[in-house]
Amino acid sequence: MASSALGLRASRNMFSPTVTRAAMGATISRTVAAQLAIRGSRFHSTRLPRTSKDAGPAAPSVQRHQQHLNAIEPSVLQMMLPGTLVTPPLSQWPRTRKEFFGFLWDVIKNEIRGKFQIIMMSISSKKGILKPRRFKLNNAQIILTAKAMHREMAEAVAAGNTDTINKICVKSLAIPLMTTVDQRPKSQRYEWELVRYNGWRNPKIVSQVLAPVAVTKGAPLVRQVVVRIKSRQRRTTFERSKKGSWEVKPGSQQETDLVEHMVMVSVVNPNTWTSSEWRIMGSIQPTSYADWRIEMETLAAVEAEELKNYKL
């Protein structure tokens, strides 16, 4: 099975071979600058934007939540949250014993930390000891949602349905996808089909991170989930004939086995513990040992600087 290094970007390649790689650059950023930007948005963006004078009366907590929502997507929802680790296949693990077991320990710690974080957040949503939890994991439902959104997005890209693309994708992904659609030749159209899911326990949640967007009390939480989807996909290109009808382009029907790591995000209101609708952020490659070490060192340096400033 061929692993798609470009994830959801591969779907765009299937339907627009003439679009340049630069024009399709909506893969999620995992650079040091991106991580610093996320940290900055989480720990330093505590000033809230002013509300409109025309807005109707609302509780302060509701106003704060909506104000945060208005500012979230341009910054946080375009980049991965720190601590996102997608375990790579063993063939991509470090070769030395020290690095191999060091990476293994990091993978275990990160998975435990992520699950503990989600569970503790779920427990904290209870109004009382005997009260039910208001924030629920719903992992089984997330899998069903991921499957539906994966198909919906691929079908929308194939059909050129920009309304659906704009609805289910964050802006940083929707804009290049819609650009891809606009640049297609008018004499062609495309169809996409999910032939089957490959393997067992598929799709599967491989990473889950929950983080506040600011230190302000009542600030929304971003819930980010990475779902691995192994599938066989079929795409077909149609061309308009001289008679005006659409006919299958000879040799265009292709089937491809792909492994995609689709990233979905949702915003949780900590006052009501309700979540917004899931949206697709893009896809990422498995995390290499080198990238993970750079990320951890960068975050450690940022946290040390924050601690230093706090003491001052």
C-alpha positions as CSV (number, residue, x, y, z in Angstrom):
1,M,0.0,0.0,0.0
2,A,1.4,3.3,-1.0
3,S,1.5,5.9,1.7
4,S,0.4,9.4,0.6
5,A,3.0,11.8,1.7
6,L,0.7,14.7,0.8
7,G,-2.4,13.3,2.4
8,L,-5.5,15.1,1.3
9,R,-3.3,17.0,-1.2
10,A,-3.2,13.8,-3.2
11,S,-6.9,14.1,-3.7
12,R,-6.4,17.4,-5.3
13,N,-3.7,16.0,-7.5
14,M,-6.1,13.4,-8.8
15,F,-8.5,16.0,-10.1
16,S,-6.1,18.8,-11.3
17,P,-2.8,17.5,-12.7
18,T,-2.0,21.0,-14.1
19,V,-2.1,22.8,-10.8
20,T,1.4,23.6,-9.5
21,R,2.6,22.3,-6.2
22,A,2.9,25.8,-4.9
23,A,-0.7,26.5,-5.7
24,M,-1.8,23.5,-3.7
25,G,0.2,24.4,-0.6
26,A,-2.6,23.8,2.1
27,T,-0.8,21.1,4.0
28,I,-0.7,21.9,7.7
29,S,2.4,23.7,8.8
30,R,4.6,22.0,11.3
31,T,7.5,24.4,11.3
32,V,9.1,26.0,14.3
33,A,7.5,29.3,13.3
34,A,4.1,27.7,13.3
35,Q,4.6,26.2,16.7
36,L,5.7,29.6,18.1
37,A,2.7,31.3,16.5
38,I,0.4,28.8,18.2
39,R,2.1,29.3,21.6
40,G,1.8,33.0,21.1
41,S,-1.9,32.8,20.4
42,R,-2.5,30.6,23.4
43,F,-0.4,32.4,26.0
44,H,-0.4,36.0,24.9
45,S,-3.7,36.8,23.1
46,T,-5.6,37.6,26.2
47,R,-7.1,40.9,25.0
48,L,-10.6,40.4,23.7
49,P,-11.9,42.3,20.6
50,R,-14.7,44.7,21.2
51,T,-18.2,43.7,20.7
52,S,-20.5,45.4,18.2
53,K,-22.8,48.1,19.6
54,D,-25.6,46.6,17.5
55,A,-25.2,43.2,19.2
56,G,-28.1,42.1,21.4
57,P,-27.7,41.6,25.1
58,A,-25.9,38.4,26.1
59,A,-24.2,37.0,29.1
60,P,-20.6,38.1,29.5
61,S,-19.4,34.5,29.3
62,V,-21.3,34.0,26.0
63,Q,-19.9,37.3,24.6
64,R,-16.3,36.2,25.6
65,H,-16.8,32.9,23.9
66,Q,-18.1,34.4,20.7
67,Q,-15.3,37.0,20.6
68,H,-12.8,34.2,20.9
69,L,-14.5,32.2,18.2
70,N,-14.2,35.2,15.8
71,A,-10.5,35.3,16.3
72,I,-9.7,31.5,16.4
73,E,-9.7,30.4,12.8
74,P,-7.3,32.9,11.2
75,S,-4.6,31.7,13.6
76,V,-5.0,28.5,15.6
77,L,-7.1,26.5,13.2
78,Q,-4.6,26.8,10.4
79,M,-1.8,25.0,12.3
80,M,-1.4,21.9,14.3
81,L,-1.5,22.1,18.1
82,P,1.8,21.4,19.9
83,G,2.2,17.8,20.9
84,T,0.6,16.3,17.8
85,L,2.4,13.1,17.2
86,V,1.4,10.6,14.5
87,T,3.4,7.5,15.0
88,P,5.3,6.6,11.8
89,P,5.7,3.0,10.5
90,L,8.6,1.1,12.0
91,S,10.5,1.5,8.7
92,Q,10.8,5.2,9.4
93,W,11.9,4.9,13.1
94,P,15.5,5.8,14.0
95,R,18.0,3.0,13.6
96,T,20.2,3.5,16.7
97,R,19.0,1.7,19.9
98,K,19.2,4.9,22.0
99,E,17.1,6.9,19.6
100,F,14.7,4.1,18.9
101,F,13.8,3.5,22.6
102,G,13.9,7.2,23.3
103,F,11.3,7.8,20.5
104,L,9.3,4.9,21.8
105,W,9.2,6.4,25.3
106,D,8.1,9.7,23.8
107,V,5.3,8.1,21.8
108,I,4.0,6.3,25.0
109,K,4.3,9.4,27.1
110,N,2.6,11.6,24.6
111,E,-0.3,9.1,24.1
112,I,-0.8,8.8,27.9
113,R,-0.6,12.6,28.3
114,G,-3.2,13.1,25.6
115,K,-5.7,10.6,26.9
116,F,-5.2,11.9,30.5
117,Q,-5.8,15.5,29.3
118,I,-9.1,14.6,27.6
119,I,-10.3,12.4,30.5
120,M,-9.5,15.1,33.1
121,M,-11.3,17.7,31.0
122,S,-14.3,15.4,30.8
123,I,-14.3,15.0,34.5
124,S,-14.0,18.7,35.1
125,S,-17.1,19.3,33.1
126,K,-19.2,17.7,35.8
127,K,-21.3,20.2,37.8
128,G,-21.0,17.9,40.9
129,I,-19.6,14.6,42.0
130,L,-22.8,12.7,41.2
131,K,-23.7,14.8,38.1
132,P,-23.1,13.4,34.6
133,R,-20.2,14.6,32.5
134,R,-21.2,17.3,30.1
135,F,-18.1,16.9,27.9
136,K,-17.9,13.4,26.3
137,L,-15.3,11.8,24.2
138,N,-17.6,10.3,21.6
139,N,-14.7,8.7,19.8
140,A,-17.0,6.2,18.0
141,Q,-19.0,9.1,16.7
142,I,-15.9,11.0,15.6
143,I,-14.8,8.0,13.5
144,L,-18.2,8.0,11.7
145,T,-18.0,11.8,11.2
146,A,-14.4,11.4,9.8
147,K,-15.6,8.8,7.3
148,A,-18.5,10.9,6.2
149,M,-16.4,14.1,5.9
150,H,-13.6,12.4,4.1
151,R,-16.0,11.2,1.4
152,E,-17.9,14.4,1.3
153,M,-14.8,16.5,0.7
154,A,-13.3,14.2,-1.9
155,E,-16.7,14.1,-3.8
156,A,-17.0,17.9,-3.5
157,V,-13.5,18.4,-4.9
158,A,-14.2,16.1,-7.8
159,A,-17.6,17.7,-8.6
160,G,-16.3,21.2,-8.1
161,N,-18.8,21.9,-5.3
162,T,-17.2,24.9,-3.7
163,D,-20.1,25.5,-1.3
164,T,-19.4,22.2,0.4
165,I,-15.7,22.7,0.4
166,N,-16.1,26.1,2.1
167,K,-18.5,24.6,4.6
168,I,-16.5,21.6,5.8
169,C,-12.9,22.9,5.5
170,V,-11.1,25.6,7.4
171,K,-10.1,28.6,5.2
172,S,-6.5,27.6,4.9
173,L,-7.6,24.4,3.1
174,A,-10.8,25.6,1.4
175,I,-9.1,28.5,-0.5
176,P,-6.5,26.4,-2.4
177,L,-9.1,23.7,-3.0
178,M,-11.4,26.2,-4.6
179,T,-8.6,27.6,-6.6
180,T,-7.8,24.2,-7.9
181,V,-11.4,23.8,-9.0
182,D,-11.4,27.2,-10.7
183,Q,-8.3,26.3,-12.7
184,R,-9.6,23.2,-14.2
185,P,-10.3,23.0,-18.0
186,K,-14.0,23.5,-18.7
187,S,-13.9,20.6,-21.1
188,Q,-13.3,18.1,-18.3
189,R,-15.2,16.9,-15.3
190,Y,-14.3,14.3,-12.6
191,E,-15.8,11.6,-10.5
192,W,-14.4,10.2,-7.2
193,E,-15.4,6.9,-5.6
194,L,-14.3,5.2,-2.4
195,V,-13.8,1.6,-3.4
196,R,-13.2,0.2,0.1
197,Y,-11.4,0.7,3.4
198,N,-8.2,-1.3,3.7
199,G,-7.1,-3.2,6.8
200,W,-8.7,-3.6,10.2
201,R,-9.5,-1.0,12.8
202,N,-9.8,1.5,10.0
203,P,-10.3,4.4,10.2
204,K,-8.6,5.0,13.5
205,I,-7.9,8.0,15.8
206,V,-4.1,8.3,16.0
207,S,-3.8,11.6,17.9
208,Q,-6.1,13.8,20.0
209,V,-5.2,17.1,21.5
210,L,-7.2,19.6,23.5
211,A,-5.9,23.1,24.2
212,P,-7.2,26.5,25.3
213,V,-6.7,29.4,22.8
214,A,-5.8,31.8,25.6
215,V,-5.3,32.0,29.4
216,T,-8.4,34.1,29.8
217,K,-11.1,32.6,31.9
218,G,-13.8,31.0,29.8
219,A,-11.6,30.9,26.7
220,P,-12.7,28.3,24.2
221,L,-10.8,25.0,23.7
222,V,-9.6,23.7,20.4
223,R,-10.1,19.9,20.0
224,Q,-7.9,18.5,17.3
225,V,-8.2,14.9,16.2
226,V,-6.0,13.1,13.6
227,V,-7.8,10.1,11.9
228,R,-5.8,7.6,9.9
229,I,-7.8,6.4,6.8
230,K,-6.5,3.6,4.7
231,S,-8.5,3.2,1.5
232,R,-8.6,2.3,-2.1
233,Q,-10.0,5.2,-4.2
234,R,-11.0,5.4,-7.8
235,R,-11.1,8.5,-9.9
236,T,-12.4,9.0,-13.5
237,T,-12.0,11.8,-15.9
238,F,-14.7,12.7,-18.4
239,E,-14.3,14.8,-21.5
240,R,-17.0,16.5,-23.5
241,S,-17.3,15.0,-26.9
242,K,-18.0,16.8,-30.2
243,K,-21.7,15.8,-29.8
244,G,-21.8,17.6,-26.4
245,S,-22.1,14.5,-24.2
246,W,-19.6,13.6,-21.5
247,E,-17.5,10.5,-22.2
248,V,-14.9,8.7,-20.1
249,K,-11.4,9.8,-21.1
250,P,-9.5,6.7,-22.3
251,G,-7.1,5.4,-19.7
252,S,-8.2,8.0,-17.1
253,Q,-9.9,5.6,-14.7
254,Q,-7.4,4.8,-12.0
255,E,-7.5,3.1,-8.6
256,T,-5.0,4.1,-5.9
257,D,-4.3,2.8,-2.3
258,L,-3.8,5.7,0.0
259,V,-3.0,6.2,3.7
260,E,-4.2,9.6,4.8
261,H,-3.9,11.2,8.2
262,M,-6.9,13.6,8.2
263,V,-6.9,16.4,10.8
264,M,-10.2,17.6,12.1
265,V,-10.9,20.5,14.5
266,S,-13.7,21.5,16.7
267,V,-14.2,24.4,19.2
268,V,-15.5,23.5,22.7
269,N,-17.3,26.1,24.8
270,P,-16.1,25.5,28.4
271,N,-19.1,27.2,29.8
272,T,-21.7,24.9,28.2
273,W,-19.3,22.1,27.1
274,T,-20.9,22.0,23.7
275,S,-18.8,21.6,20.6
276,S,-19.0,23.3,17.2
277,E,-19.2,21.2,14.1
278,W,-16.1,19.4,13.0
279,R,-14.1,20.9,10.1
280,I,-11.3,19.5,8.1
281,M,-7.9,21.2,8.5
282,G,-6.0,19.1,6.1
283,S,-3.6,16.2,6.4
284,I,-0.2,15.5,7.9
285,Q,2.6,13.1,7.4
286,P,3.7,10.7,10.1
287,T,5.9,12.4,12.6
288,S,9.6,11.7,12.1
289,Y,12.0,11.4,15.0
290,A,13.9,14.4,13.9
291,D,10.8,16.6,13.6
292,W,9.6,15.5,17.0
293,R,12.9,16.4,18.7
294,I,12.9,19.8,17.1
295,E,9.4,20.4,18.2
296,M,10.0,19.3,21.8
297,E,13.2,21.4,22.0
298,T,11.4,24.5,20.6
299,L,8.5,24.2,23.0
300,A,10.9,23.7,25.9
301,A,12.7,26.8,25.0
302,V,9.4,28.8,24.6
303,E,8.2,27.5,28.0
304,A,11.5,28.4,29.7
305,E,11.3,31.9,28.2
306,E,7.7,32.2,29.4
307,L,8.6,31.1,32.9
308,K,11.5,33.6,33.0
309,N,9.2,36.4,32.0
310,Y,6.6,35.3,34.5
311,K,9.2,35.5,37.3
312,L,10.3,38.9,36.2
